[in-house]
Amino acid sequence: MQSLMPPRAVSAVFDEPNLIADAGLVALVRLAERVGLPALVEDRLRIDGAGNSGGANPVAKVVSLVAAMCAGADSIDDTDRLRYGAMGLLFGGVRAPSTLGTFLRSFTHGHNRQLHAVHRDFLARLARATSLLPGADQVAFVDIDPSHRRVYGRGKQGAEVGRFKGVRTLHPILATLSTPLARPVIAAVRLRRGKAADARGAGPFTAEALASARQTGASGTVIARADSQFYNADVVAACRRAGARFSLTVRMNPHIAAAITRIPDDVWTPIRYPEAFVDPDTGELVSDAEVAETEYTAFTGRKKAEQVTARLIVRRVRRLNSETTAGQGELFTAWRYHPVFTDSPFTMLQAEYQHRQHAVIEQVIADGKSGPLAHLPSGRFQANNAWLTLWAIAFNLLRAAGCLAGTFHARATTSTLRAHLVNIPARIARSARRLTLRLPDRWPWQHAFTDLFDAAHAPPG
Protein backbone atom coordinates (compact mmCIF):
# COMPACT_ATOMS: atom_id res chain seq x y z
CA MET A 1 0.00 0.00 0.00
CA GLN A 2 1.17 3.49 -0.77
CA SER A 3 -0.28 6.98 -0.64
CA LEU A 4 -1.69 8.24 -3.96
CA MET A 5 -1.55 11.91 -3.02
CA PRO A 6 1.50 14.11 -2.37
CA PRO A 7 1.75 15.35 1.23
CA ARG A 8 0.74 18.93 0.46
CA ALA A 9 -2.37 17.77 -1.42
CA VAL A 10 -3.97 16.24 1.70
CA SER A 11 -5.43 18.08 4.67
CA ALA A 12 -7.63 17.11 7.63
CA VAL A 13 -10.59 19.10 8.95
CA PHE A 14 -12.96 18.01 11.71
CA ASP A 15 -16.17 19.67 10.54
CA GLU A 16 -18.55 16.92 9.25
CA PRO A 17 -21.68 16.73 11.47
CA ASN A 18 -23.19 13.66 9.81
CA LEU A 19 -20.41 11.10 10.35
CA ILE A 20 -19.97 8.47 13.05
CA ALA A 21 -17.23 5.86 13.57
CA ASP A 22 -19.15 3.27 15.60
CA ALA A 23 -22.22 2.48 13.51
CA GLY A 24 -22.47 -1.02 15.02
CA LEU A 25 -23.61 0.52 18.29
CA VAL A 26 -27.00 1.09 16.68
CA ALA A 27 -27.58 -2.67 16.56
CA LEU A 28 -25.95 -3.39 19.94
CA VAL A 29 -27.94 -0.79 21.86
CA ARG A 30 -31.12 -1.94 20.14
CA LEU A 31 -30.31 -5.54 21.10
CA ALA A 32 -29.72 -4.52 24.73
CA GLU A 33 -33.07 -2.68 24.76
CA ARG A 34 -34.83 -5.58 23.07
CA VAL A 35 -33.55 -8.04 25.68
CA GLY A 36 -34.49 -5.68 28.50
CA LEU A 37 -31.34 -4.16 29.97
CA PRO A 38 -32.92 -0.73 30.65
CA ALA A 39 -35.89 -2.34 32.41
CA LEU A 40 -33.59 -4.49 34.55
CA VAL A 41 -31.51 -1.49 35.62
CA GLU A 42 -34.62 0.53 36.44
CA ASP A 43 -36.08 -2.34 38.47
CA ARG A 44 -32.95 -3.53 40.31
CA LEU A 45 -30.54 -0.62 40.70
CA ARG A 46 -31.55 1.85 43.42
CA ILE A 47 -28.86 4.50 43.71
CA ASP A 48 -31.08 7.58 43.91
CA GLY A 49 -31.42 9.17 47.31
CA ALA A 50 -30.89 12.32 49.29
CA GLY A 51 -27.42 13.74 48.88
CA ASN A 52 -26.49 11.29 46.11
CA SER A 53 -25.75 13.53 43.13
CA GLY A 54 -24.68 10.64 40.91
CA GLY A 55 -27.71 8.38 41.33
CA ALA A 56 -30.27 10.09 39.10
CA ASN A 57 -31.38 8.23 35.95
CA PRO A 58 -29.13 5.13 36.32
CA VAL A 59 -30.56 3.60 33.12
CA ALA A 60 -29.01 6.21 30.82
CA LYS A 61 -25.69 6.00 32.64
CA VAL A 62 -25.44 2.20 32.65
CA VAL A 63 -26.35 1.97 28.95
CA SER A 64 -23.86 4.75 28.13
CA LEU A 65 -21.04 2.91 29.94
CA VAL A 66 -21.90 -0.47 28.39
CA ALA A 67 -22.12 1.03 24.88
CA ALA A 68 -18.78 2.80 25.31
CA MET A 69 -17.12 -0.43 26.46
CA CYS A 70 -18.58 -2.28 23.46
CA ALA A 71 -16.96 0.37 21.25
CA GLY A 72 -13.60 -0.06 22.98
CA ALA A 73 -13.52 2.41 25.88
CA ASP A 74 -10.98 1.43 28.54
CA SER A 75 -11.29 4.51 30.76
CA ILE A 76 -14.00 6.90 31.89
CA ASP A 77 -12.68 9.65 29.59
CA ASP A 78 -13.04 7.29 26.61
CA THR A 79 -16.83 7.33 27.04
CA ASP A 80 -16.76 10.74 25.32
CA ARG A 81 -16.61 8.82 22.03
CA LEU A 82 -20.42 8.60 22.28
CA ARG A 83 -20.86 12.37 21.88
CA TYR A 84 -19.22 13.24 18.57
CA GLY A 85 -20.49 13.87 15.03
CA ALA A 86 -23.98 12.55 14.34
CA MET A 87 -24.24 10.30 17.41
CA GLY A 88 -26.86 12.68 18.83
CA LEU A 89 -29.16 11.80 15.90
CA LEU A 90 -29.05 8.11 16.83
CA PHE A 91 -28.89 8.05 20.63
CA GLY A 92 -30.50 10.06 23.37
CA GLY A 93 -29.53 10.30 27.01
CA VAL A 94 -25.77 9.95 26.47
CA ARG A 95 -23.96 11.25 29.53
CA ALA A 96 -20.67 13.12 29.75
CA PRO A 97 -17.59 11.38 31.21
CA SER A 98 -17.68 13.61 34.30
CA THR A 99 -21.28 12.55 34.99
CA LEU A 100 -20.46 8.89 34.47
CA GLY A 101 -17.48 9.16 36.81
CA THR A 102 -19.70 10.68 39.51
CA PHE A 103 -22.19 7.87 38.95
CA LEU A 104 -19.56 5.17 39.42
CA ARG A 105 -18.21 6.83 42.56
CA SER A 106 -21.69 6.76 44.07
CA PHE A 107 -21.68 2.94 44.19
CA THR A 108 -21.56 1.11 47.51
CA HIS A 109 -21.21 -2.62 48.18
CA GLY A 110 -25.00 -2.94 48.22
CA HIS A 111 -25.36 -1.15 44.89
CA ASN A 112 -22.81 -3.51 43.37
CA ARG A 113 -24.81 -6.50 44.55
CA GLN A 114 -27.80 -4.99 42.75
CA LEU A 115 -25.70 -4.56 39.61
CA HIS A 116 -24.61 -8.21 39.89
CA ALA A 117 -28.30 -9.18 39.82
CA VAL A 118 -28.77 -7.08 36.68
CA HIS A 119 -25.80 -8.85 35.10
CA ARG A 120 -27.14 -12.34 35.90
CA ASP A 121 -30.66 -11.61 34.67
CA PHE A 122 -29.38 -9.93 31.51
CA LEU A 123 -27.19 -12.94 30.69
CA ALA A 124 -30.17 -15.26 31.13
CA ARG A 125 -32.26 -13.11 28.78
CA LEU A 126 -29.47 -12.99 26.19
CA ALA A 127 -29.26 -16.79 26.28
CA ARG A 128 -33.01 -17.07 25.65
CA ALA A 129 -32.98 -14.48 22.84
CA THR A 130 -29.91 -15.78 20.96
CA SER A 131 -27.99 -19.02 20.41
CA LEU A 132 -25.46 -17.90 23.00
CA LEU A 133 -24.91 -21.29 24.67
CA PRO A 134 -25.89 -24.16 22.36
CA GLY A 135 -25.76 -27.51 24.11
CA ALA A 136 -26.18 -26.07 27.61
CA ASP A 137 -29.07 -28.46 28.19
CA GLN A 138 -26.59 -31.34 27.83
CA VAL A 139 -23.29 -30.28 29.41
CA ALA A 140 -21.84 -26.93 30.49
CA PHE A 141 -18.65 -25.84 32.21
CA VAL A 142 -18.23 -23.16 34.85
CA ASP A 143 -14.59 -22.06 35.01
CA ILE A 144 -13.29 -20.04 37.94
CA ASP A 145 -10.00 -18.16 37.99
CA PRO A 146 -8.49 -15.11 39.72
CA SER A 147 -6.56 -12.35 38.02
CA HIS A 148 -4.46 -9.36 39.06
CA ARG A 149 -4.65 -5.92 37.47
CA ARG A 150 -1.73 -3.63 38.11
CA VAL A 151 -2.76 -0.14 39.19
CA TYR A 152 -0.86 3.07 39.76
CA GLY A 153 -1.29 5.81 42.31
CA ARG A 154 -1.23 5.57 46.08
CA GLY A 155 -4.78 6.85 46.34
CA LYS A 156 -6.51 3.82 44.82
CA GLN A 157 -8.60 2.07 47.44
CA GLY A 158 -7.82 -1.62 47.82
CA ALA A 159 -4.61 -1.47 45.77
CA GLU A 160 -1.96 -3.51 47.59
CA VAL A 161 1.22 -5.45 46.92
CA GLY A 162 0.10 -9.07 46.74
CA ARG A 163 1.38 -11.94 44.65
CA PHE A 164 3.83 -9.88 42.62
CA LYS A 165 6.66 -8.33 44.61
CA GLY A 166 6.67 -4.54 44.44
CA VAL A 167 3.57 -4.39 42.19
CA ARG A 168 0.36 -2.84 43.47
CA THR A 169 -2.73 -4.63 42.17
CA LEU A 170 -6.44 -5.10 42.50
CA HIS A 171 -7.60 -8.70 42.47
CA PRO A 172 -10.65 -9.61 40.34
CA ILE A 173 -12.11 -13.11 40.32
CA LEU A 174 -14.12 -14.36 37.34
CA ALA A 175 -16.39 -17.27 36.53
CA THR A 176 -17.19 -18.09 32.91
CA LEU A 177 -19.87 -20.34 31.44
CA SER A 178 -19.27 -22.31 28.26
CA THR A 179 -20.28 -25.47 26.40
CA PRO A 180 -18.35 -27.72 24.01
CA LEU A 181 -20.02 -25.81 21.16
CA ALA A 182 -19.80 -22.22 22.42
CA ARG A 183 -17.21 -19.71 23.52
CA PRO A 184 -17.46 -18.65 27.17
CA VAL A 185 -19.57 -15.85 28.56
CA ILE A 186 -19.09 -14.29 31.99
CA ALA A 187 -21.34 -15.77 34.67
CA ALA A 188 -20.03 -13.86 37.70
CA VAL A 189 -17.35 -11.34 38.66
CA ARG A 190 -16.13 -9.84 41.90
CA LEU A 191 -13.36 -7.38 42.77
CA ARG A 192 -11.10 -7.96 45.78
CA ARG A 193 -8.22 -6.19 47.46
CA GLY A 194 -4.75 -6.76 46.09
CA LYS A 195 -3.61 -8.86 49.07
CA ALA A 196 -6.70 -11.09 49.11
CA ALA A 197 -5.93 -14.79 48.93
CA ASP A 198 -6.92 -16.42 45.64
CA ALA A 199 -9.49 -18.63 47.38
CA ARG A 200 -11.01 -15.92 49.54
CA GLY A 201 -14.80 -16.19 49.30
CA ALA A 202 -14.43 -19.06 46.83
CA GLY A 203 -17.34 -21.07 48.24
CA PRO A 204 -20.01 -18.34 47.99
CA PHE A 205 -18.62 -17.16 44.66
CA THR A 206 -18.83 -20.71 43.24
CA ALA A 207 -22.42 -20.97 44.46
CA GLU A 208 -23.27 -17.65 42.77
CA ALA A 209 -21.67 -18.71 39.48
CA LEU A 210 -23.49 -22.06 39.48
CA ALA A 211 -26.81 -20.37 40.24
CA SER A 212 -26.18 -18.04 37.30
CA ALA A 213 -25.43 -21.04 35.08
CA ARG A 214 -28.72 -22.70 35.99
CA GLN A 215 -30.60 -19.44 35.46
CA THR A 216 -29.00 -19.09 32.04
CA GLY A 217 -30.34 -22.46 30.92
CA ALA A 218 -27.60 -24.95 31.84
CA SER A 219 -30.09 -27.68 32.75
CA GLY A 220 -27.84 -30.65 31.99
CA THR A 221 -24.57 -31.72 33.60
CA VAL A 222 -22.66 -28.72 34.95
CA ILE A 223 -18.97 -29.14 35.84
CA ALA A 224 -17.12 -26.48 37.84
CA ARG A 225 -13.43 -26.37 36.86
CA ALA A 226 -10.67 -24.55 38.68
CA ASP A 227 -6.95 -24.59 39.44
CA SER A 228 -5.40 -25.73 42.69
CA GLN A 229 -6.13 -22.42 44.47
CA PHE A 230 -9.76 -23.54 44.66
CA TYR A 231 -9.11 -27.08 45.84
CA ASN A 232 -10.94 -26.76 49.14
CA ALA A 233 -13.95 -28.19 50.92
CA ASP A 234 -16.05 -25.03 50.54
CA VAL A 235 -15.88 -25.12 46.74
CA VAL A 236 -16.75 -28.82 46.63
CA ALA A 237 -19.63 -28.31 49.08
CA ALA A 238 -20.99 -25.44 46.92
CA CYS A 239 -20.93 -27.74 43.88
CA ARG A 240 -22.70 -30.53 45.75
CA ARG A 241 -25.45 -28.18 47.02
CA ALA A 242 -26.02 -26.86 43.49
CA GLY A 243 -26.23 -30.34 41.98
CA ALA A 244 -23.08 -29.71 39.95
CA ARG A 245 -19.88 -31.70 39.45
CA PHE A 246 -16.36 -30.47 40.20
CA SER A 247 -12.96 -30.83 38.53
CA LEU A 248 -10.12 -29.28 40.53
CA THR A 249 -6.37 -29.31 40.02
CA VAL A 250 -4.51 -30.62 43.10
CA ARG A 251 -1.05 -29.59 44.24
CA MET A 252 1.36 -32.42 45.00
CA ASN A 253 1.54 -33.19 48.73
CA PRO A 254 2.41 -36.32 50.75
CA HIS A 255 -1.18 -37.63 50.69
CA ILE A 256 -1.52 -37.17 46.92
CA ALA A 257 1.95 -38.65 46.32
CA ALA A 258 1.05 -41.71 48.39
CA ALA A 259 -2.18 -42.20 46.42
CA ILE A 260 -0.28 -41.98 43.13
CA THR A 261 2.34 -44.55 44.23
CA ARG A 262 -0.49 -47.03 44.86
CA ILE A 263 -1.53 -46.92 41.20
CA PRO A 264 -0.28 -50.14 39.49
CA ASP A 265 2.14 -49.65 36.61
CA ASP A 266 0.00 -51.67 34.22
CA VAL A 267 -3.06 -49.38 34.40
CA TRP A 268 -1.43 -46.26 32.95
CA THR A 269 -2.98 -45.46 29.56
CA PRO A 270 -0.65 -43.84 27.00
CA ILE A 271 -2.15 -40.95 25.07
CA ARG A 272 -0.92 -38.67 22.33
CA TYR A 273 -2.42 -35.21 22.11
CA PRO A 274 -3.29 -34.09 18.57
CA GLU A 275 -2.21 -30.59 19.58
CA ALA A 276 0.84 -30.22 21.81
CA PHE A 277 0.33 -28.23 25.02
CA VAL A 278 2.75 -26.32 27.22
CA ASP A 279 3.83 -28.13 30.37
CA PRO A 280 3.15 -25.70 33.27
CA ASP A 281 6.25 -26.90 35.16
CA THR A 282 8.87 -26.63 32.44
CA GLY A 283 7.33 -24.61 29.63
CA GLU A 284 8.11 -27.46 27.19
CA LEU A 285 5.70 -28.56 24.49
CA VAL A 286 4.23 -31.95 25.38
CA SER A 287 2.37 -34.29 23.07
CA ASP A 288 2.84 -37.67 24.82
CA ALA A 289 1.67 -38.58 28.31
CA GLU A 290 0.05 -41.33 30.36
CA VAL A 291 -3.16 -41.18 32.37
CA ALA A 292 -4.51 -43.28 35.24
CA GLU A 293 -7.01 -42.86 38.04
CA THR A 294 -7.67 -44.04 41.56
CA GLU A 295 -10.14 -43.38 44.35
CA TYR A 296 -9.16 -40.68 46.81
CA THR A 297 -10.67 -39.16 49.95
CA ALA A 298 -9.99 -35.43 50.29
CA PHE A 299 -10.11 -33.05 53.25
CA THR A 300 -9.43 -35.75 55.82
CA GLY A 301 -8.48 -33.07 58.34
CA ARG A 302 -12.12 -31.99 58.52
CA LYS A 303 -15.02 -33.72 60.23
CA LYS A 304 -16.40 -36.84 58.55
CA ALA A 305 -19.39 -35.12 56.96
CA GLU A 306 -17.10 -32.70 55.10
CA GLN A 307 -14.71 -35.32 53.70
CA VAL A 308 -15.23 -36.15 50.04
CA THR A 309 -14.37 -39.37 48.22
CA ALA A 310 -14.10 -39.07 44.45
CA ARG A 311 -11.80 -39.79 41.50
CA LEU A 312 -8.16 -38.76 41.39
CA ILE A 313 -7.20 -38.61 37.71
CA VAL A 314 -3.47 -38.28 37.18
CA ARG A 315 -1.59 -37.32 34.03
CA ARG A 316 2.10 -38.05 34.06
CA VAL A 317 4.67 -36.71 31.63
CA ARG A 318 8.17 -38.09 31.26
CA ARG A 319 10.75 -35.75 32.76
CA LEU A 320 13.43 -35.17 30.15
CA ASN A 321 17.03 -35.57 31.31
CA SER A 322 19.44 -33.29 29.46
CA GLU A 323 22.41 -35.50 30.43
CA THR A 324 20.75 -38.51 28.77
CA THR A 325 20.58 -36.69 25.46
CA ALA A 326 24.30 -35.97 25.78
CA GLY A 327 25.09 -39.67 25.83
CA GLN A 328 24.66 -40.79 29.43
CA GLY A 329 22.17 -43.63 29.89
CA GLU A 330 18.96 -43.19 31.89
CA LEU A 331 19.10 -45.07 35.21
CA PHE A 332 15.34 -44.80 35.83
CA THR A 333 12.36 -42.99 34.37
CA ALA A 334 11.34 -39.80 36.13
CA TRP A 335 7.85 -38.37 35.80
CA ARG A 336 6.01 -35.15 36.43
CA TYR A 337 2.51 -35.71 37.81
CA HIS A 338 -0.56 -33.51 37.29
CA PRO A 339 -3.45 -34.73 39.50
CA VAL A 340 -7.10 -33.68 39.19
CA PHE A 341 -9.72 -34.35 41.86
CA THR A 342 -13.13 -34.80 40.24
CA ASP A 343 -16.50 -36.49 40.38
CA SER A 344 -17.01 -36.11 36.63
CA PRO A 345 -19.43 -38.68 35.14
CA PHE A 346 -17.36 -38.95 31.97
CA THR A 347 -14.70 -41.52 31.14
CA MET A 348 -11.18 -41.02 32.42
CA LEU A 349 -9.75 -39.67 29.17
CA GLN A 350 -12.77 -37.46 28.55
CA ALA A 351 -12.62 -36.02 32.06
CA GLU A 352 -8.87 -35.36 31.80
CA TYR A 353 -9.27 -33.67 28.42
CA GLN A 354 -12.21 -31.56 29.64
CA HIS A 355 -10.23 -30.38 32.64
CA ARG A 356 -7.40 -29.13 30.45
CA GLN A 357 -9.99 -27.04 28.58
CA HIS A 358 -10.28 -24.96 31.76
CA ALA A 359 -7.63 -22.73 30.14
CA VAL A 360 -10.43 -21.21 28.02
CA ILE A 361 -11.05 -18.72 30.84
CA GLU A 362 -7.60 -17.24 30.20
CA GLN A 363 -8.89 -16.06 26.83
CA VAL A 364 -11.64 -14.08 28.54
CA ILE A 365 -9.20 -12.52 31.00
CA ALA A 366 -6.83 -11.58 28.17
CA ASP A 367 -9.78 -10.16 26.23
CA GLY A 368 -10.64 -7.92 29.16
CA LYS A 369 -7.05 -6.79 29.69
CA SER A 370 -6.84 -5.70 26.05
CA GLY A 371 -10.07 -3.71 26.41
CA PRO A 372 -12.02 -2.22 29.31
CA LEU A 373 -9.84 -3.93 31.93
CA ALA A 374 -6.69 -2.28 30.62
CA HIS A 375 -7.43 0.12 33.49
CA LEU A 376 -9.51 0.04 36.63
CA PRO A 377 -10.07 3.74 36.22
CA SER A 378 -11.32 5.11 39.52
CA GLY A 379 -9.69 5.78 42.86
CA ARG A 380 -12.77 4.31 44.60
CA PHE A 381 -12.85 0.57 45.17
CA GLN A 382 -16.61 0.18 44.66
CA ALA A 383 -16.47 2.31 41.49
CA ASN A 384 -13.92 -0.12 40.05
CA ASN A 385 -16.10 -3.01 41.21
CA ALA A 386 -19.01 -1.52 39.23
CA TRP A 387 -16.72 -0.95 36.21
CA LEU A 388 -15.77 -4.66 36.34
CA THR A 389 -19.41 -5.77 36.34
CA LEU A 390 -20.32 -3.37 33.53
CA TRP A 391 -17.47 -4.87 31.49
CA ALA A 392 -19.01 -8.32 32.07
CA ILE A 393 -22.37 -7.03 30.78
CA ALA A 394 -20.69 -5.47 27.71
CA PHE A 395 -18.69 -8.66 27.07
CA ASN A 396 -21.82 -10.83 27.11
CA LEU A 397 -23.68 -8.35 24.87
CA LEU A 398 -20.86 -8.53 22.31
CA ARG A 399 -20.88 -12.33 22.45
CA ALA A 400 -24.65 -12.37 21.79
CA ALA A 401 -24.19 -9.93 18.90
CA GLY A 402 -21.55 -12.24 17.45
CA CYS A 403 -23.99 -15.15 17.57
CA LEU A 404 -26.56 -13.12 15.61
CA ALA A 405 -23.91 -12.17 13.05
CA GLY A 406 -23.17 -15.75 12.00
CA THR A 407 -21.04 -18.81 12.67
CA PHE A 408 -17.63 -17.14 12.28
CA HIS A 409 -18.40 -14.24 14.61
CA ALA A 410 -20.05 -16.51 17.16
CA ARG A 411 -16.52 -17.75 18.01
CA ALA A 412 -14.56 -14.55 17.40
CA THR A 413 -12.84 -12.55 20.12
CA THR A 414 -14.42 -9.30 21.25
CA SER A 415 -11.61 -7.31 19.61
CA THR A 416 -12.57 -8.94 16.29
CA LEU A 417 -16.25 -8.24 16.94
CA ARG A 418 -15.46 -4.57 17.54
CA ALA A 419 -13.35 -4.32 14.39
CA HIS A 420 -15.87 -6.11 12.15
CA LEU A 421 -19.27 -5.17 13.60
CA VAL A 422 -18.98 -2.11 15.86
CA ASN A 423 -16.22 0.28 14.76
CA ILE A 424 -17.71 0.85 11.31
CA PRO A 425 -17.71 4.40 9.89
CA ALA A 426 -21.03 5.66 8.56
CA ARG A 427 -22.62 8.82 7.26
CA ILE A 428 -26.13 9.65 8.43
CA ALA A 429 -28.54 10.54 5.60
CA ARG A 430 -32.02 11.93 6.31
CA SER A 431 -34.93 11.58 3.92
CA ALA A 432 -38.71 11.46 4.45
CA ARG A 433 -38.28 11.50 8.23
CA ARG A 434 -36.07 8.41 8.07
CA LEU A 435 -32.41 8.00 8.91
CA THR A 436 -30.17 5.85 6.72
CA LEU A 437 -26.70 4.66 7.70
CA ARG A 438 -24.50 5.05 4.62
CA LEU A 439 -21.81 2.43 5.25
CA PRO A 440 -18.53 1.79 3.37
CA ASP A 441 -18.80 0.11 -0.01
CA ARG A 442 -17.28 -3.41 -0.16
CA TRP A 443 -17.09 -3.73 3.63
CA PRO A 444 -15.68 -7.28 4.02
CA TRP A 445 -18.15 -8.21 6.77
CA GLN A 446 -21.24 -6.62 5.24
CA HIS A 447 -23.40 -9.75 5.46
CA ALA A 448 -22.54 -10.38 9.11
CA PHE A 449 -23.36 -6.77 10.00
CA THR A 450 -26.65 -6.97 8.07
CA ASP A 451 -27.64 -10.19 9.88
CA LEU A 452 -26.97 -8.56 13.25
CA PHE A 453 -28.72 -5.32 12.31
CA ASP A 454 -31.82 -7.09 10.98
CA ALA A 455 -32.08 -9.40 14.01
CA ALA A 456 -31.75 -6.51 16.47
CA HIS A 457 -34.40 -4.43 14.65
CA ALA A 458 -36.85 -7.25 13.82
CA PRO A 459 -40.41 -6.84 15.13
CA PRO A 460 -40.98 -8.50 18.53
CA GLY A 461 -41.71 -12.19 18.15
ABEGO torsion letter per residue (X at the ends): XBBABBAAABBBBBABAABBABAAAAAAAAAAAAAGAAAAAAAABBABEBGBAAABGAAAAAAAAAAAAAAGBABAAAAAAAABEAAAAABBGBBBAAAAAAAAAABBAAAAAAAAAAAAAAAAAAAAABBABBGAAABBBBBBBBBBBBBBEAABBGBBBBABBGBBBBBBBBBBBBBAABBBBBABBBBBBAABBAABGAAAAAAAAAAAAAAAGBABBBBBBBBAAABBAAAAAAAAAAGBBBBBBBBBBAAAAAAAAABBAAABBBBBBABBBBBAAAGBBBABBBBBBBBBBBGAABBAAABBBBBBBBBBBBBBBAAAAAGBBBABBBBBBBBBBBABABBAAAAAAAAAAAAAAAAAAAAAAABAAABBABABAAAAAAAAAAAAAAAAAAAAAAAAAEAAAAABBAAAAAAAAABBBBBBBBBGGBBBBBBBBGBAAAAAAAAAAAAAABBBX
